[in-house]
Amino acid sequence: MELAFIPSPSRGVLHLGPIPLRGYAFCIIIGVFVAVWLGNRRWIARGGRPGTVADIAVWAVPFGLIGGRLYHVITDYQLYFSEGRDWVDAFKIWEGGLGIWGAIAFGAVGAWIGARRRGVPMPAYADAVAPGIALAQAIGRWGNWFNQELYGKATDLPWAVEITSTSDGRVPGTYHPTFLYESLWCIGVALLVIWADRRFKLGHGRAFALYVAAYCAGRFWIEYMRVDDAHHILGLRLNNWTALFVFLLAVLYIVLSARMRPGREAVVEPGAETAAGDAGSEGDKDSKEDRADAADTATEDGDEAGTGEQADAPDLTKATGTAESTDAAEDAHDPEDAKDSGAVRDGADSAKKG
């Protein structure tokens, strides 16, 4: 008896009037936004322009969706073209079914087109968006939870996922939540790439190659746990062989690239530093103009103050002279003062004679 488990949604779609809101699609959309957001931050930190990652993603995302769907339909063609199946269902991407290998391959083609149009090196762009892609996968895997798909073998572990659907041969019960395992693994891959990039200054596509190698290592053992129908080669599922092959290619690229092109790119987007310098020069120019305007204003204020003082000086002199004239006039017209003045003069004359 299961004491605990992860319940599955009763349905993977909600209807807002006539508009269906599908959990699988929401997970993909959120993952894309997170990947672009983180990639943009890393690109700017490397010296690129804001918005470049989003502009290139306009090419990469549609290509990735088409490539992911094509890989799934080709490798699981019996789900759409066998007897009793409707081939139109191959276009119903919202019902699930995206192969990460096709998504990365076709997405890289779209990114190459966008990078070429922007004039930026593709390896540098891939390094910037690598951790974001891993986080997008971590979020996107929860779309499988909404669709009750891609689970592993039966188990009674406390974190088992409960499957309640009976469509497409599903058997209700509790199973290993391989979608959860892969989601957590992808978060670990993103953190690993961020740490390694800061620690070793990875460049020329090596951060992206590390992401690919780390993801493949986890995908190999997670894929081995899954119980959904798949093609087998020599006892291993097709995706196991794909993960092993891509892992070896990624490791080989890291080794050869480190020998041939050590270090990382000095410039990731031509013209970005010039644009930043121009913006700084304009800011300095504006600052100088502001300081000059302030100095001119201060000079004008000082001139006005000096003119006012010069204008006040004659008035003060005039007022002083007027006051003295008034005092003299008052002395001349005062009889008592005149008499006293005459007595003083007579005393002085007597003193001289004596």
C-alpha positions in Angstrom: 0.0 0.0 0.0 1.4 3.4 -1.0 1.7 5.7 1.9 2.5 8.7 -0.2 2.8 9.6 -3.9 2.8 12.6 -6.3 -0.8 12.9 -7.6 -1.2 13.6 -11.4 -3.6 16.3 -12.6 -7.0 15.0 -13.5 -6.7 16.8 -16.8 -4.0 18.7 -18.6 -6.1 21.5 -20.1 -8.3 24.2 -18.7 -10.8 26.1 -20.9 -11.2 29.8 -20.7 -14.4 30.1 -22.7 -13.5 28.7 -26.1 -9.7 29.0 -25.5 -7.9 25.9 -24.2 -5.1 26.5 -21.8 -2.8 23.5 -21.9 -0.3 22.8 -19.1 2.2 21.3 -21.5 2.2 24.4 -23.7 2.5 26.6 -20.6 5.6 24.7 -19.4 7.3 25.2 -22.8 6.5 28.9 -22.9 7.7 29.5 -19.4 10.9 27.6 -20.1 11.6 29.7 -23.2 11.2 32.9 -21.3 13.5 31.7 -18.6 16.1 30.6 -21.1 16.0 34.0 -22.9 16.2 35.9 -19.6 19.2 34.1 -18.3 20.9 34.0 -21.7 20.5 37.7 -22.0 22.1 38.4 -18.6 25.0 36.1 -19.5 25.4 37.7 -22.9 25.5 41.2 -21.5 28.1 40.1 -18.9 30.3 38.8 -21.7 30.2 42.2 -23.4 27.2 41.8 -25.8 24.3 44.1 -26.4 20.9 43.7 -24.6 18.3 42.2 -26.8 20.6 40.2 -29.0 19.7 36.8 -27.3 16.0 37.5 -27.8 16.5 38.5 -31.4 18.3 35.3 -32.2 15.8 33.2 -30.2 13.1 34.4 -32.6 14.9 32.1 -35.1 16.0 29.4 -32.7 12.7 28.6 -30.9 10.5 27.9 -34.0 13.3 25.8 -35.5 13.6 23.9 -32.2 9.9 23.2 -31.9 9.8 21.9 -35.5 12.9 19.8 -35.0 11.7 18.4 -31.7 8.4 17.3 -33.2 10.0 15.8 -36.3 12.4 13.7 -34.3 9.5 12.4 -32.1 7.3 11.6 -35.1 10.1 9.9 -37.0 11.3 7.8 -34.1 7.7 7.0 -33.0 6.0 6.8 -36.3 3.8 3.9 -35.3 1.9 6.3 -33.0 0.7 8.3 -36.1 0.9 6.1 -39.2 0.1 2.6 -38.1 -3.3 1.0 -38.6 -6.1 2.7 -36.7 -4.1 5.9 -36.2 -4.8 9.3 -37.6 -1.8 11.0 -39.2 -3.2 14.4 -38.5 -2.3 13.8 -34.8 1.3 14.3 -35.8 0.6 18.0 -35.9 -0.9 18.2 -32.5 2.2 19.3 -30.7 0.2 20.4 -27.6 -0.6 16.8 -26.8 3.0 16.1 -26.1 5.9 14.6 -28.1 9.1 16.7 -28.5 12.4 15.0 -29.0 15.2 17.0 -27.3 17.7 15.8 -29.8 15.8 17.2 -32.8 15.0 20.3 -30.8 18.6 21.1 -30.1 19.8 20.2 -33.6 17.2 22.3 -35.5 17.3 25.0 -32.8 21.1 25.3 -33.4 20.4 25.8 -37.1 17.9 28.6 -36.4 20.3 30.2 -33.9 23.1 30.0 -36.5 20.9 31.9 -39.0 20.0 34.5 -36.4 23.6 34.9 -35.2 24.8 35.3 -38.7 22.3 38.0 -39.3 23.5 39.8 -36.2 27.1 39.3 -36.9 27.9 37.4 -33.7 30.0 34.2 -33.3 27.7 31.2 -32.9 30.0 29.4 -30.3 29.9 32.5 -28.0 26.1 32.7 -28.2 25.8 29.0 -27.5 27.9 29.4 -24.4 25.7 32.2 -23.1 22.4 30.3 -23.5 23.5 26.9 -22.4 22.4 27.1 -18.7 19.2 28.7 -19.8 18.4 25.8 -22.1 19.0 23.3 -19.3 16.5 25.3 -17.1 14.0 25.4 -19.9 14.2 21.6 -20.2 13.7 21.4 -16.4 10.5 23.4 -16.6 9.3 21.8 -19.8 9.5 18.3 -18.3 6.6 19.2 -16.0 4.5 19.3 -19.2 4.8 15.5 -19.1 3.3 15.5 -15.7 0.3 17.3 -17.0 -0.1 14.7 -19.8 0.7 11.7 -17.5 3.5 10.5 -19.7 7.1 9.5 -19.6 7.1 7.8 -16.3 9.3 4.9 -15.2 8.9 1.4 -13.7 6.3 0.7 -11.0 7.4 1.6 -7.5 6.0 2.3 -4.0 8.5 5.0 -3.1 7.1 8.0 -1.4 7.8 10.2 -4.4 6.2 7.9 -6.9 3.8 9.5 -9.4 0.3 8.3 -9.6 -1.0 7.5 -13.1 -4.8 7.5 -13.4 -5.2 7.6 -17.1 -6.0 4.5 -19.1 -5.6 6.0 -22.6 -2.9 4.7 -25.0 -2.3 1.5 -23.0 -1.6 3.2 -19.7 -2.1 1.1 -16.6 -3.1 3.1 -13.4 -0.7 2.8 -10.6 2.4 4.4 -9.1 5.6 4.7 -11.0 9.0 6.3 -10.9 8.6 10.0 -11.9 11.3 10.1 -14.5 10.1 13.5 -15.7 10.9 14.7 -12.1 14.3 13.0 -12.2 15.2 14.7 -15.5 13.9 18.0 -14.3 16.1 18.0 -11.2 19.1 16.7 -13.2 18.7 19.6 -15.7 18.7 22.1 -12.8 22.0 20.5 -11.7 23.4 20.7 -15.2 22.6 24.4 -15.4 24.3 25.1 -12.0 27.3 23.0 -13.2 27.7 25.0 -16.4 27.4 28.3 -14.6 30.1 27.3 -12.0 32.5 25.8 -14.6 32.1 28.8 -16.8 33.0 31.2 -14.0 35.8 28.9 -12.7 37.5 28.0 -15.9 36.4 30.9 -18.3 35.0 28.5 -20.8 34.8 29.8 -24.4 34.4 28.9 -28.0 31.4 26.7 -27.4 32.9 24.6 -24.5 30.3 25.7 -22.0 27.6 24.5 -24.4 29.5 21.3 -25.0 29.7 20.8 -21.2 25.9 21.2 -21.0 25.4 18.6 -23.7 27.7 16.1 -22.2 26.3 16.5 -18.7 22.7 16.3 -19.9 23.5 13.1 -21.9 25.0 11.5 -18.9 21.8 11.9 -17.0 19.5 11.1 -19.8 21.2 7.8 -20.3 20.3 6.4 -16.9 16.9 8.1 -16.8 16.0 6.8 -20.2 16.9 3.3 -19.0 14.2 3.5 -16.3 11.3 4.4 -18.7 8.7 1.9 -19.7 7.0 3.7 -22.6 7.3 2.0 -26.0 10.5 2.7 -27.9 12.7 1.2 -30.5 15.5 -1.0 -29.2 19.0 -1.7 -30.6 21.1 -4.4 -29.0 19.0 -4.4 -25.9 19.1 -0.6 -25.4 16.5 2.0 -26.2 17.2 4.2 -29.2 17.6 7.3 -27.0 20.2 5.5 -24.9 22.3 5.1 -28.0 21.7 8.7 -29.0 22.7 10.0 -25.6 25.9 7.9 -25.6 26.9 9.0 -29.1 26.2 12.7 -28.4 28.0 12.5 -25.1 31.2 11.2 -26.8 31.0 14.0 -29.5 30.6 16.7 -26.8 33.6 15.4 -24.8 35.7 15.2 -27.9 34.8 18.8 -28.8 35.8 20.0 -25.4 39.2 18.4 -25.6 40.0 19.4 -29.1 38.6 23.0 -28.7 40.7 23.5 -25.6 43.8 22.6 -27.4 43.1 24.5 -30.6 41.5 27.6 -29.2 42.2 28.0 -25.5 40.7 30.8 -23.4 37.5 32.6 -24.5 36.5 35.2 -27.0 37.7 38.7 -26.2 34.8 40.2 -28.2 31.5 38.5 -28.6 29.5 41.1 -30.4 31.4 43.6 -32.7 30.3 47.2 -32.1 28.9 46.6 -28.6 31.8 48.3 -26.9 31.8 51.1 -29.4 28.1 51.7 -28.8 28.7 51.7 -25.0 31.6 54.1 -25.5 29.5 56.5 -27.6 26.8 56.4 -25.0 29.4 57.3 -22.3 30.8 60.1 -24.5 27.4 61.6 -25.0 26.8 61.4 -21.2 30.2 63.2 -20.6 29.3 65.8 -23.2 25.9 66.5 -21.6 27.6 66.7 -18.2 30.2 69.2 -19.4 27.4 71.3 -21.0 25.5 71.3 -17.8 28.6 72.5 -15.9 29.2 75.2 -18.5 25.6 76.4 -18.2 25.9 76.5 -14.4 29.1 78.6 -14.7 27.5 81.0 -17.1 24.5 81.4 -14.8 26.8 82.1 -11.8 28.7 84.7 -13.9 25.6 86.5 -14.9 24.4 86.6 -11.3 27.7 88.0 -10.2 27.6 90.7 -12.9 24.2 91.7 -12.0 25.2 91.9 -8.3 28.3 94.1 -9.2 26.2 96.4 -11.3 23.8 96.9 -8.5 26.6 97.8 -6.1 28.0 100.3 -8.5 24.6 101.9 -9.0 24.1 102.1 -5.2 27.5 103.8 -4.5 26.7 107.2 -6.1 23.4 107.2 -4.3 25.2 106.7 -1.0 27.7 109.5 -1.8 25.0 111.8 -2.8 23.0 111.0 0.3 26.1 111.8 2.5 26.8 115.1 0.8 23.2 116.1 1.1 23.2 115.3 4.8 26.4 117.5 5.4 24.9 120.4 3.4 21.8 120.2 5.4 23.7 120.3 8.7 25.7 123.4 7.5 22.6 125.1 6.5 21.0 124.4 9.8 24.1 125.9 11.7 24.0 129.0 9.5 20.4 129.7 10.3 20.6 129.0 14.1 21.2 132.4 16.0 22.4 130.8 19.2 25.0 128.7 17.3 26.2 131.8 15.5 26.6 133.8 18.7 28.6 131.0 20.3 30.9 130.8 17.3 31.6 134.5 17.5 32.4 134.3 21.2 34.9 131.6 20.6 36.6 133.6 17.9 36.8 136.8 20.2 38.4 134.6 22.9 41.0 133.3 20.5 41.9 136.8 19.4 42.3 138.1 22.9 44.6 135.2 23.7 46.8 136.0 20.8 47.1 139.7 21.8 47.9 138.8 25.4 
